[in-house]
């Protein structure tokens, strides 16, 4: 079975959805036969590559959605509670807004090295728990080296237009399949799960896909 996951490292529900899938796989009889492929998606490609001053997620979303900081913080409190339920300790107070394009370069390179899942986990952790500014090459190098990628390979990938093209390909492929938001999980190109649905939904979909 192949599961393709469209995701962005700035998406809090993507990390939660990753955990829900992993929990479902723990009890799935065919878990050793499951291949997972991460696909690139950008929630907001209009964020400048160089923001200048670091911007908090609260300020960014308040401006983008035209709502108050209090409303934004309440929204994030609810998301943090969802994350805590699967053992993820989000720290939105420290999170730094960044254009995720370079992160996706790194993800595409890591996929080539057989470390797609490892780099997704590391980038999510860096963004949501450690307050790393993933607009900075050095932060991305640190994440890549942590999963066993070479510094030289990472720096080359961050500048490689081939990886930019592959990111665009993933996004276009997702749009063709009807992906309008993330996370979006596709099982053997038969079934899709949109969002961080409960673990039972992933379990049911795994069993249904396997049965067919």
N, C-alpha and C positions, 0 to 999 in steps of 0.2 A: 504494500500500500504506500502511496506517495501523498504526503500532506504538504501543500504549498501555503505559505503564510505571508500575506501582504502586511507590512508593518512599518512604523516609523519610530525611531528611538525617543522622540518627544511625546509619544502617545502613552499615557499612563495605563490605559486599558489594554494596550498591547502586551505589557509586562504581566499584567494580571491574567490575560488570556493565555499567555505562555504557560503560566503556572497551572491554570485549569486544565489545559491539554496534558501537561506532564502528569498531573494527578490522575487523570482518566487513563493515561497510558500505563500507569503502575499496575492496574488490575486488568489490562487488556491482554488476552491470551496470545495475540500475534504481535506483541510490542517489538520483538526482535526483528520483525520483517517490515517495520515502518521506516520509510525514508522521509525526512523533513527538509524542505528547502525554503529558505527565507527569501522573500521578494521585497524589493524596495518600493517605498511609497513616501511622498512628502506631504505632510499635513498643511504646511505653509511654505511653499518655495519662494515666496516674496520677501521673506526675512533677509535683510542684507547679509552678505557673507562676512562683512566686518561691521559689527554693530557699534564699534567704538567702545562706549561704556557698557559694562555688563548690565543686562536687563533682567529683572525678576519675572517669573512666570505670572505673578499677580498683576504687575503693571502692564505686561504685554497683553494678557487676556482682557483686562478691564478696558484697555484702549481698543482692542480689536473687536470686542463684542458690544462696546458701548454701555457697560454696566459698572456698578460701583466696586471698589476694592473689597468691601464687606461681602458682597454677593459672590465675588470670585473666591474669596477665602472659604466661604461656606461650601461652595462647590468642591473645592479641593479637600476640605475636611471629610466630605462624604466619600470621595475617591480614596483618601488615605485609609478610611475604615474598611473599604472593600479590599485594599491591598493587605492590610493587617490580617484579614481573615485567611489569607494564603501565605502568611509569614513574610510579607514584604514591608519594609519600614521606610516609607517615602518621607523625604524631607523637602517639601516644596519651598520652605523658607530659604533654602540654599540653592535651589535649582536655577540654572542660568539659561536663558533663551539663546538658541543658536540655530542657524540654518543647518539642516541635517544632511546636506548634499555630500560633504566630505566624509561624514560618518558612513554614508551609503557606499562611497568609493571603498572605504575600508572593509565594509561587509562583503562587497563583491569580491575583493581580493582574498578575504578570509575564506569565502566559499571555495575559491580555487585551491586553497590549501587544506580543504577538508575541515575547516574550523568555523563554519557558518553559525552553528548553534552557540559555540563558545563565545564568539565575539558579540553576538546579540545579547547574551547574558551579561557580559562585561560592560557593554555600552549602557544598557538599561540601569545597571547598578551604579555606574559612574554618574549618570544623569540624574536619576531619581533619589539616590541615597547619599552620594558623595559631593554633590554640587559642582562637579567638574564642568568646565566650559568647553564643550565639544566643538566650538568654532576654532579652537586652537590646535594647530598641528601637534604640538608637544603632548597635549592631553590624549589625542588619538593614538600617537605613538606609544604612550604609556599603556593604553588599553590593549593595543595590538600585541605589544611585547608580553603582556600579562598572560596571553593565551598561546604564546609560542611563535609569534610572527617576528620576522626580522625588521629591525629599524629601517634599513635601506629599502626593503620591499614595501614597507608601509609608506614611507615618504614618496617613493616612486608612484605608488597607487593613488595617493592623494592628488597628484598632478596629472594622472593619466586620463586622457580624454576617452579612451576606450571604456573605462569604468563609468564615466559620465554617460556614455551612450547606453551602457547596459542598465543603468539606473532608469533612464528614460524608457528603455524597452520594457522593463518590469512594470513601470507605471502605465504604459500604453496597453500592455497585455492585461493588466488588472482592469482597466477601464473597459476593455473589450468583453471581459467576463462579468461586468456589472459592479466592480468594486468602486464604491463612492466614498468609503471611509474605512478606517482600520481600527482594530485588527480584522482581517478577513481570512478565514481558513477554508481551503478547498481540498476535498478528499477525493483522490482519484478522478478529478474533473467530473464527479457525479453530484456531490453534495457540498454545500457551503454553509459556514457558520459566520455570521457577521456580529462582531463585538465580543466582549468577554462574557459569553453565556455561562450559566452554571456548569459545574463539572459533569452533572448527569447528562446534559445535552451533548457534551463531547463523547461521553461513554456510549450513548445511544447511537451517535453518528459513526463512531468507530465500528461498532458491532454491525450496524446496517450496511456500511461500506464493505466490510469483510464478508458478510453473508452473500453479497452479490458478486 
